[in-house]
Amino acid sequence: MDEALRAKWDALQRWLGGFARPLVAFSGGVDSALLAFAARQAHGDQMLAVTVKSPLHTSQEIQRATAFAVAYGIPQRLIELNEMEREDFTHNAADRCYQCKALRFTEIVKLAASEGFDVVLEGSNADDAFDYRPGARAAKELDVRSPLAELNFTKAEIRAAAQTFNLPVWNLPSSPCLATRFAYGFPITPEGLIRVEKAESFLRELGLDNLRARVLNQQSLKIETAPDQFLTVLQKREQILAYFDSLGFANVSLDLKGYRRGSMNEDFDDQNCLP
């Protein structure tokens, strides 16, 4: 860890030390994992990491988060929420992320208050300030703090710090919830989430990574992956078409721009959630 990053890490430990019992919203991604790790260092078993179990996340993601918590002695609680029961979410308007975060943070803040935790933390970083992220509005409304952002940790610095501590998530690709795969305005359904999860799992089994299966409508899906993997897609074309047809996607395309965060937001003046 270089001197500048060490100074930030020390500042994070001091920041955390200003609270008695922090509760961390913990998804298992690199940002929240580093934050939970830091809180465990600062507070021992007086902290708690809360992971939301939801239809919007794969079972592998929940298992990864739990395995990380066990490996590093981080107290963890799983809470079950079902955003699919809320029409303001399933209608999939541009404020979808706000609706989801508002529900999650409300439940987590209630848990914190009932069990004596004095602050709720989440893992947004300094790079997120350049994006339009309506979920941040929910955090602000509910007084959920973002120490990595407040102390100006960039995503690259978070990965570097995690690597220094040999955390296995240091190079884990970003994996936002499955709802981010749906074009705005196209309703999100339990069946739709299953189709997306199956589609992306199939593509990974073919050797692709850093990918998204974007649902444009009931029958149309767009594959995004790195340009250096386009040849694999073309070579596996028949397999992909056959499998996706079995999922109900008659129209399958490959986005020649390649994978990029927030592609579903490119028709908006501002970016939203960067899926």
PLY file of the C-alpha trace (Angstrom):
ply
format ascii 1.0
element vertex 275
property float x
property float y
property float z
element edge 274
property int vertex1
property int vertex2
end_header
0.00 0.00 0.00
1.53 3.32 -1.03
1.80 6.28 1.32
-1.23 8.14 -0.03
-3.49 5.11 0.19
-2.17 4.28 3.66
-3.10 7.80 4.76
-6.64 7.29 3.45
-6.91 3.91 5.14
-5.80 5.41 8.45
-8.31 8.21 7.98
-11.05 5.61 7.41
-10.14 3.85 10.63
-10.30 7.16 12.52
-13.63 7.98 10.88
-15.05 4.63 11.91
-13.68 5.12 15.39
-16.01 8.08 15.79
-18.93 5.67 16.19
-19.58 2.98 18.77
-21.46 0.34 16.77
-21.60 0.66 12.98
-23.91 -1.37 10.79
-22.74 -1.93 7.20
-25.05 -2.58 4.27
-23.05 -5.46 2.79
-23.70 -6.85 -0.68
-20.44 -8.77 -0.99
-19.01 -6.56 -3.74
-15.56 -5.07 -3.37
-16.76 -1.70 -2.02
-18.99 -2.97 0.77
-16.59 -5.85 1.48
-13.70 -3.47 2.11
-15.93 -1.28 4.26
-17.13 -4.24 6.32
-13.54 -5.42 6.69
-12.48 -1.97 7.88
-15.38 -1.78 10.34
-14.45 -5.22 11.69
-10.87 -4.01 12.23
-12.07 -0.87 14.00
-14.86 -2.36 16.12
-14.44 -6.12 16.31
-17.71 -7.91 16.93
-19.46 -4.68 17.87
-20.23 -4.09 14.19
-22.71 -5.88 11.96
-22.85 -6.50 8.22
-26.37 -6.80 6.84
-26.93 -8.57 3.52
-30.27 -8.35 1.72
-31.53 -11.60 0.27
-33.79 -10.68 -2.62
-35.01 -12.00 -5.99
-32.82 -9.29 -7.53
-29.64 -11.15 -6.55
-28.37 -14.55 -7.52
-27.81 -17.27 -4.95
-24.11 -17.18 -5.86
-23.89 -13.54 -4.80
-25.44 -14.27 -1.41
-23.17 -17.27 -0.91
-20.10 -15.21 -1.81
-21.05 -12.50 0.68
-21.62 -15.05 3.44
-18.35 -16.86 2.69
-16.45 -13.56 2.88
-18.04 -12.70 6.23
-17.19 -16.12 7.66
-13.60 -15.99 6.37
-12.88 -12.63 8.01
-14.88 -13.02 11.21
-17.41 -10.38 10.23
-20.75 -10.63 12.09
-23.42 -10.92 9.40
-27.19 -10.88 9.28
-29.30 -11.89 6.27
-32.62 -10.14 5.85
-35.19 -11.08 3.22
-36.91 -8.43 1.14
-39.01 -8.76 -1.99
-39.01 -5.64 -4.13
-41.22 -7.51 -6.60
-44.18 -6.89 -4.30
-43.94 -3.13 -4.94
-45.52 -1.78 -8.11
-43.48 1.44 -7.90
-40.45 -0.80 -8.45
-41.76 -3.38 -10.90
-43.12 -0.70 -13.24
-39.44 0.00 -13.90
-39.52 3.77 -14.20
-36.33 5.84 -14.23
-36.39 6.09 -10.41
-36.34 2.29 -10.02
-33.08 2.37 -8.06
-34.45 4.97 -5.68
-37.50 2.84 -4.93
-35.33 -0.19 -4.23
-32.78 1.63 -2.06
-35.50 3.44 -0.12
-37.08 0.09 0.79
-33.77 -1.52 1.72
-32.35 1.35 3.71
-35.63 1.83 5.57
-35.54 -1.78 6.79
-31.84 -1.64 7.63
-32.21 1.64 9.55
-35.09 0.11 11.53
-32.90 -2.87 12.41
-30.05 -0.60 13.46
-32.32 1.46 15.73
-33.88 -1.61 17.34
-30.52 -3.21 18.15
-28.49 -0.21 19.27
-26.29 0.51 16.27
-25.46 4.20 16.04
-24.75 4.56 12.33
-25.66 2.79 9.08
-22.98 2.72 6.39
-22.98 1.86 2.70
-20.20 1.39 0.17
-20.55 4.15 -2.46
-17.18 5.57 -3.53
-15.85 8.87 -4.85
-16.28 7.85 -8.50
-20.04 7.55 -7.96
-20.27 11.32 -7.51
-19.84 11.68 -11.28
-22.94 9.61 -11.98
-26.65 10.23 -11.51
-27.54 7.69 -8.87
-31.05 8.06 -7.44
-30.25 5.44 -4.81
-27.96 8.04 -3.21
-31.03 10.20 -2.58
-32.54 7.41 -0.48
-29.33 7.15 1.56
-29.32 10.89 2.20
-32.99 10.94 3.20
-32.42 8.16 5.73
-29.06 9.46 7.04
-27.11 6.47 5.74
-23.43 7.43 5.58
-20.91 6.65 2.80
-17.43 6.89 4.33
-15.56 5.69 1.25
-17.10 8.51 -0.75
-16.72 11.03 2.06
-13.00 10.23 2.34
-12.59 10.33 -1.46
-11.71 6.67 -2.06
-11.83 5.96 -5.77
-12.76 2.54 -7.14
-9.14 1.93 -8.10
-7.99 2.75 -4.57
-10.61 0.45 -3.08
-9.39 -2.40 -5.27
-5.76 -1.60 -4.39
-6.52 -1.59 -0.66
-8.46 -4.86 -0.91
-5.55 -6.43 -2.78
-3.12 -5.25 -0.11
-5.16 -7.09 2.51
-5.45 -10.15 0.23
-9.21 -9.88 0.10
-10.41 -12.26 -2.63
-12.94 -9.75 -3.92
-10.31 -7.18 -4.90
-10.73 -7.85 -8.63
-14.38 -8.95 -8.54
-16.25 -7.40 -11.50
-19.10 -5.04 -10.71
-22.35 -6.97 -10.43
-25.38 -4.72 -9.94
-28.75 -6.30 -9.35
-30.60 -8.15 -12.10
-33.19 -5.37 -12.43
-30.58 -3.23 -14.15
-30.72 -5.53 -17.18
-34.21 -4.33 -18.16
-34.92 -1.40 -20.44
-36.79 1.32 -18.56
-40.53 1.05 -18.94
-40.49 -2.71 -19.56
-42.01 -4.31 -16.44
-39.79 -6.43 -14.21
-41.29 -9.80 -13.30
-40.03 -12.79 -11.31
-40.01 -14.81 -14.52
-38.03 -12.10 -16.27
-35.37 -12.11 -13.57
-34.99 -15.88 -13.93
-34.61 -15.55 -17.71
-31.85 -12.97 -17.32
-29.99 -15.00 -14.71
-30.14 -18.10 -16.93
-29.01 -16.14 -20.00
-25.96 -14.67 -18.27
-25.04 -17.96 -16.62
-25.14 -19.66 -20.01
-22.87 -17.02 -21.56
-20.37 -17.39 -18.72
-20.36 -21.16 -19.23
-19.28 -20.45 -22.81
-16.24 -18.58 -21.50
-17.48 -14.98 -21.59
-17.01 -12.61 -18.69
-17.66 -8.94 -17.91
-20.97 -9.21 -19.73
-24.60 -8.19 -19.56
-27.73 -9.68 -21.09
-29.93 -6.62 -21.70
-33.67 -7.23 -22.04
-35.20 -4.78 -24.51
-38.69 -6.29 -24.59
-40.40 -9.64 -24.10
-38.73 -11.24 -27.12
-35.58 -9.16 -27.64
-32.26 -9.41 -25.84
-28.95 -7.65 -26.47
-25.60 -9.19 -25.50
-22.90 -6.87 -24.23
-19.39 -8.18 -23.71
-15.82 -7.02 -24.28
-14.86 -6.56 -27.97
-12.10 -9.15 -27.63
-14.84 -11.70 -26.88
-16.98 -10.95 -29.94
-15.34 -13.82 -31.84
-16.39 -16.28 -29.13
-19.97 -15.06 -29.44
-19.92 -15.53 -33.21
-18.30 -18.95 -32.96
-20.95 -20.04 -30.44
-23.73 -18.31 -32.37
-25.91 -21.36 -32.98
-25.68 -22.53 -29.37
-26.54 -19.07 -28.09
-29.50 -18.64 -30.43
-30.89 -22.07 -29.60
-30.64 -21.57 -25.85
-31.97 -18.04 -25.86
-34.86 -19.13 -28.05
-35.72 -21.70 -25.39
-35.91 -18.79 -22.92
-38.33 -16.96 -25.18
-35.91 -14.53 -26.83
-36.56 -14.77 -30.57
-34.46 -11.67 -31.34
-30.86 -11.70 -30.10
-28.27 -9.05 -30.97
-24.65 -8.30 -30.13
-23.87 -4.72 -29.14
-20.84 -3.70 -31.21
-19.99 -0.95 -28.74
-19.13 -3.66 -26.25
-19.91 -3.85 -22.57
-20.08 -0.55 -20.71
-21.73 0.50 -17.52
-24.95 2.43 -17.88
-25.75 1.51 -21.48
-29.45 1.34 -20.61
-29.24 5.00 -19.61
-27.80 6.35 -22.83
-31.18 7.66 -23.99
-31.42 9.78 -20.85
-29.86 13.20 -20.37
-28.42 11.92 -17.09
-27.13 8.50 -16.19
-29.08 6.45 -13.73
-27.69 3.69 -11.52
-25.05 2.64 -14.04
-26.03 -1.00 -14.38
0 1
1 2
2 3
3 4
4 5
5 6
6 7
7 8
8 9
9 10
10 11
11 12
12 13
13 14
14 15
15 16
16 17
17 18
18 19
19 20
20 21
21 22
22 23
23 24
24 25
25 26
26 27
27 28
28 29
29 30
30 31
31 32
32 33
33 34
34 35
35 36
36 37
37 38
38 39
39 40
40 41
41 42
42 43
43 44
44 45
45 46
46 47
47 48
48 49
49 50
50 51
51 52
52 53
53 54
54 55
55 56
56 57
57 58
58 59
59 60
60 61
61 62
62 63
63 64
64 65
65 66
66 67
67 68
68 69
69 70
70 71
71 72
72 73
73 74
74 75
75 76
76 77
77 78
78 79
79 80
80 81
81 82
82 83
83 84
84 85
85 86
86 87
87 88
88 89
89 90
90 91
91 92
92 93
93 94
94 95
95 96
96 97
97 98
98 99
99 100
100 101
101 102
102 103
103 104
104 105
105 106
106 107
107 108
108 109
109 110
110 111
111 112
112 113
113 114
114 115
115 116
116 117
117 118
118 119
119 120
120 121
121 122
122 123
123 124
124 125
125 126
126 127
127 128
128 129
129 130
130 131
131 132
132 133
133 134
134 135
135 136
136 137
137 138
138 139
139 140
140 141
141 142
142 143
143 144
144 145
145 146
146 147
147 148
148 149
149 150
150 151
151 152
152 153
153 154
154 155
155 156
156 157
157 158
158 159
159 160
160 161
161 162
162 163
163 164
164 165
165 166
166 167
167 168
168 169
169 170
170 171
171 172
172 173
173 174
174 175
175 176
176 177
177 178
178 179
179 180
180 181
181 182
182 183
183 184
184 185
185 186
186 187
187 188
188 189
189 190
190 191
191 192
192 193
193 194
194 195
195 196
196 197
197 198
198 199
199 200
200 201
201 202
202 203
203 204
204 205
205 206
206 207
207 208
208 209
209 210
210 211
211 212
212 213
213 214
214 215
215 216
216 217
217 218
218 219
219 220
220 221
221 222
222 223
223 224
224 225
225 226
226 227
227 228
228 229
229 230
230 231
231 232
232 233
233 234
234 235
235 236
236 237
237 238
238 239
239 240
240 241
241 242
242 243
243 244
244 245
245 246
246 247
247 248
248 249
249 250
250 251
251 252
252 253
253 254
254 255
255 256
256 257
257 258
258 259
259 260
260 261
261 262
262 263
263 264
264 265
265 266
266 267
267 268
268 269
269 270
270 271
271 272
272 273
273 274
